[in-house]
Amino acid sequence: MITAAQLRAARALLGLDQRALAGLSGLSLPTIQRMEASDGVIRGNVDSLMKLVGALDAAGVELIAEGTASESGGRGVRLRATARRAAAEGQP
Protein backbone atom coordinates (compact mmCIF):
# COMPACT_ATOMS: atom_id res chain seq x y z
CA MET A 1 0.00 0.00 0.00
CA ILE A 2 1.13 3.53 -0.71
CA THR A 3 -0.44 6.77 0.46
CA ALA A 4 -0.81 9.96 -1.54
CA ALA A 5 1.58 11.68 0.87
CA GLN A 6 4.20 8.97 0.30
CA LEU A 7 3.81 9.37 -3.44
CA ARG A 8 4.27 13.15 -3.28
CA ALA A 9 7.28 12.76 -0.97
CA ALA A 10 8.87 10.11 -3.18
CA ARG A 11 8.42 12.27 -6.26
CA ALA A 12 9.95 15.24 -4.42
CA LEU A 13 12.96 13.16 -3.29
CA LEU A 14 13.57 12.16 -6.88
CA GLY A 15 13.05 15.69 -8.22
CA LEU A 16 10.39 14.52 -10.65
CA ASP A 17 7.29 16.34 -11.78
CA GLN A 18 4.04 14.44 -12.29
CA ARG A 19 4.59 14.17 -16.06
CA ALA A 20 8.05 12.61 -15.58
CA LEU A 21 6.69 10.07 -13.08
CA ALA A 22 3.89 9.22 -15.49
CA GLY A 23 6.50 8.51 -18.15
CA LEU A 24 8.65 6.37 -15.86
CA SER A 25 5.71 4.34 -14.64
CA GLY A 26 3.86 3.96 -17.93
CA LEU A 27 0.77 5.60 -16.44
CA SER A 28 -1.11 8.61 -17.73
CA LEU A 29 -0.65 12.07 -16.24
CA PRO A 30 -4.32 12.20 -15.10
CA THR A 31 -3.81 8.88 -13.28
CA ILE A 32 -0.79 10.24 -11.38
CA GLN A 33 -2.73 13.43 -10.58
CA ARG A 34 -5.71 11.42 -9.30
CA MET A 35 -3.46 9.23 -7.16
CA GLU A 36 -1.74 12.24 -5.58
CA ALA A 37 -5.09 13.90 -4.90
CA SER A 38 -6.34 10.82 -3.00
CA ASP A 39 -7.02 11.01 0.69
CA GLY A 40 -4.88 8.48 2.51
CA VAL A 41 -4.12 5.14 0.85
CA ILE A 42 -4.17 5.30 -2.94
CA ARG A 43 -6.86 3.20 -4.51
CA GLY A 44 -6.55 1.94 -8.04
CA ASN A 45 -6.32 -1.19 -10.08
CA VAL A 46 -3.54 -3.56 -9.13
CA ASP A 47 -1.71 -3.17 -12.45
CA SER A 48 -1.48 0.62 -12.07
CA LEU A 49 -0.32 0.40 -8.47
CA MET A 50 2.31 -2.21 -9.39
CA LYS A 51 3.60 0.02 -12.20
CA LEU A 52 3.80 2.99 -9.85
CA VAL A 53 5.55 1.16 -7.02
CA GLY A 54 7.88 -0.57 -9.51
CA ALA A 55 8.91 2.75 -11.05
CA LEU A 56 9.59 4.28 -7.63
CA ASP A 57 11.58 1.22 -6.58
CA ALA A 58 13.63 1.27 -9.80
CA ALA A 59 14.36 4.96 -9.18
CA GLY A 60 15.72 4.13 -5.70
CA VAL A 61 12.82 4.95 -3.41
CA GLU A 62 12.07 2.60 -0.54
CA LEU A 63 8.49 2.80 0.70
CA ILE A 64 8.18 2.35 4.45
CA ALA A 65 4.96 0.59 5.43
CA GLU A 66 3.02 1.12 8.63
CA GLY A 67 4.70 -0.77 11.46
CA THR A 68 8.00 -1.17 9.63
CA ALA A 69 11.06 -0.13 11.60
CA SER A 70 11.83 3.56 11.21
CA GLU A 71 12.85 6.26 13.66
CA SER A 72 9.34 7.59 14.07
CA GLY A 73 7.52 4.31 13.48
CA GLY A 74 5.21 5.92 10.90
CA ARG A 75 4.89 5.83 7.15
CA GLY A 76 7.47 7.51 4.99
CA VAL A 77 9.93 7.19 2.15
CA ARG A 78 13.68 7.04 2.02
CA LEU A 79 16.31 6.74 -0.67
CA ARG A 80 18.53 3.68 -0.56
CA ALA A 81 22.20 4.54 0.01
CA THR A 82 23.19 3.58 -3.55
CA ALA A 83 20.55 5.91 -4.99
CA ARG A 84 21.77 8.78 -2.80
CA ARG A 85 25.34 8.25 -3.98
CA ALA A 86 24.27 8.18 -7.62
CA ALA A 87 22.20 11.34 -7.18
CA ALA A 88 25.14 13.10 -5.52
CA GLU A 89 27.35 12.13 -8.44
CA GLY A 90 24.78 13.34 -10.96
CA GLN A 91 24.00 9.87 -12.30
CA PRO A 92 20.45 8.65 -13.07
C-alpha positions as MATLAB code, in Angstrom:
seq = 'MITAAQLRAARALLGLDQRALAGLSGLSLPTIQRMEASDGVIRGNVDSLMKLVGALDAAGVELIAEGTASESGGRGVRLRATARRAAAEGQP';
ca = [
       0.000    0.000    0.000;
       1.128    3.532   -0.715;
      -0.437    6.766    0.456;
      -0.811    9.960   -1.538;
       1.576   11.677    0.874;
       4.199    8.972    0.304;
       3.808    9.374   -3.440;
       4.268   13.148   -3.279;
       7.283   12.758   -0.975;
       8.871   10.110   -3.182;
       8.416   12.274   -6.256;
       9.952   15.237   -4.424;
      12.956   13.157   -3.291;
      13.574   12.161   -6.883;
      13.054   15.690   -8.216;
      10.389   14.521  -10.651;
       7.288   16.342  -11.779;
       4.039   14.442  -12.289;
       4.593   14.165  -16.055;
       8.047   12.605  -15.581;
       6.689   10.075  -13.078;
       3.889    9.218  -15.486;
       6.498    8.507  -18.153;
       8.648    6.373  -15.855;
       5.707    4.337  -14.644;
       3.857    3.962  -17.929;
       0.769    5.598  -16.438;
      -1.111    8.615  -17.729;
      -0.652   12.072  -16.239;
      -4.318   12.197  -15.103;
      -3.807    8.877  -13.278;
      -0.791   10.241  -11.382;
      -2.729   13.431  -10.584;
      -5.708   11.415   -9.305;
      -3.459    9.230   -7.163;
      -1.742   12.236   -5.583;
      -5.094   13.899   -4.896;
      -6.337   10.821   -3.000;
      -7.022   11.013    0.686;
      -4.884    8.475    2.510;
      -4.120    5.139    0.852;
      -4.171    5.298   -2.942;
      -6.860    3.202   -4.510;
      -6.551    1.938   -8.041;
      -6.318   -1.187  -10.082;
      -3.544   -3.558   -9.129;
      -1.715   -3.173  -12.451;
      -1.483    0.623  -12.067;
      -0.325    0.402   -8.468;
       2.310   -2.207   -9.387;
       3.604    0.024  -12.201;
       3.800    2.993   -9.846;
       5.551    1.158   -7.023;
       7.876   -0.566   -9.511;
       8.906    2.754  -11.051;
       9.589    4.278   -7.631;
      11.580    1.217   -6.577;
      13.635    1.273   -9.796;
      14.361    4.958   -9.181;
      15.716    4.133   -5.697;
      12.822    4.954   -3.406;
      12.070    2.596   -0.537;
       8.494    2.799    0.704;
       8.185    2.347    4.450;
       4.964    0.594    5.434;
       3.016    1.115    8.627;
       4.701   -0.766   11.462;
       7.998   -1.170    9.628;
      11.055   -0.131   11.596;
      11.827    3.557   11.211;
      12.853    6.257   13.655;
       9.335    7.595   14.073;
       7.516    4.311   13.477;
       5.208    5.916   10.900;
       4.892    5.832    7.150;
       7.473    7.512    4.992;
       9.935    7.191    2.154;
      13.679    7.044    2.018;
      16.310    6.736   -0.669;
      18.528    3.677   -0.557;
      22.197    4.543    0.011;
      23.191    3.581   -3.547;
      20.548    5.915   -4.987;
      21.774    8.782   -2.798;
      25.342    8.248   -3.976;
      24.271    8.177   -7.624;
      22.202   11.340   -7.176;
      25.140   13.101   -5.516;
      27.351   12.128   -8.438;
      24.779   13.343  -10.959;
      23.996    9.871  -12.300;
      20.450    8.648  -13.068;
];
